[in-house]
Amino acid sequence: MSGRYLSALVLGAALAAFTSTAFAYSGAVTGACRADYKRFCSAHAINDPGLRRCMDQAGRSLSQACVVALVNTGEVSKARATQRWGHSF
């Protein structure tokens, strides 16, 4: 195996690993936001960067349970949830 081929293979594997975790959601978010996802953003795949934009645009309409899960896991700041989306805690 040539050094160039091996380097490309390692780089590809590293990018795939980064991509799969970059858009991963915790089990808490997945469970709490399932209905919101289906209602507002099901046109986006779970690993699609557009999903984050879609959920942000739907922020005011998201369920309280989903917003709490997003805040608790660090996906969304509490300030954003209260100031931009109008949710209270």
C-alpha positions in Angstrom: 0.0 0.0 0.0 1.5 3.3 -1.0 2.0 6.1 1.5 -0.2 8.4 -0.6 -3.1 5.9 -0.7 -2.8 5.2 3.1 -2.8 9.0 3.8 -6.0 9.5 1.7 -7.6 6.5 3.4 -6.8 7.9 6.9 -8.0 11.4 6.0 -11.3 10.0 4.5 -11.9 7.9 7.7 -11.2 11.0 9.9 -13.6 13.2 7.9 -16.3 10.5 8.0 -16.0 10.2 11.7 -16.1 14.0 12.2 -19.1 14.3 9.9 -21.1 11.6 11.7 -20.5 13.1 15.1 -20.8 16.8 14.0 -24.5 16.5 13.5 -25.3 13.9 16.1 -28.0 14.7 18.7 -28.1 13.2 22.2 -30.8 10.6 23.1 -32.5 13.2 25.2 -32.9 15.7 22.3 -33.9 12.9 19.9 -36.6 11.7 22.3 -37.9 15.1 23.4 -37.9 16.7 19.9 -39.2 13.7 17.9 -42.7 15.2 17.5 -41.3 18.7 16.7 -39.0 17.2 14.1 -41.9 15.4 12.4 -44.1 18.4 12.5 -41.7 21.1 11.3 -38.5 19.6 9.8 -39.0 16.1 8.6 -37.9 17.1 5.1 -34.4 17.2 6.5 -32.4 14.1 7.3 -31.1 13.8 10.9 -27.5 14.4 9.7 -28.4 17.2 7.4 -27.0 20.7 8.4 -30.3 22.2 7.3 -32.0 20.5 10.2 -30.4 22.8 12.7 -31.5 25.8 10.7 -35.0 24.4 10.3 -35.3 23.8 14.1 -34.0 27.3 14.8 -36.6 28.8 12.5 -39.3 26.7 14.2 -38.0 27.8 17.6 -41.0 29.7 18.8 -43.3 26.7 18.0 -41.1 24.0 19.5 -42.5 22.2 22.5 -41.2 23.1 26.0 -39.8 19.6 26.4 -37.8 19.9 23.2 -36.4 23.4 24.1 -35.5 22.2 27.6 -33.6 19.2 26.1 -31.8 21.5 23.6 -30.8 23.9 26.4 -29.7 21.1 28.8 -27.5 19.5 26.2 -25.9 22.7 25.1 -27.4 22.7 21.6 -29.1 26.0 22.2 -28.3 28.7 24.8 -30.9 29.6 27.4 -30.6 33.2 26.2 -31.5 32.2 22.7 -34.5 30.1 23.9 -35.8 33.0 26.0 -35.0 36.1 24.0 -35.4 34.9 20.4 -37.8 32.0 20.7 -39.8 33.4 23.7 -39.7 30.3 25.9 -39.5 30.7 29.6 -37.9 28.4 32.3 
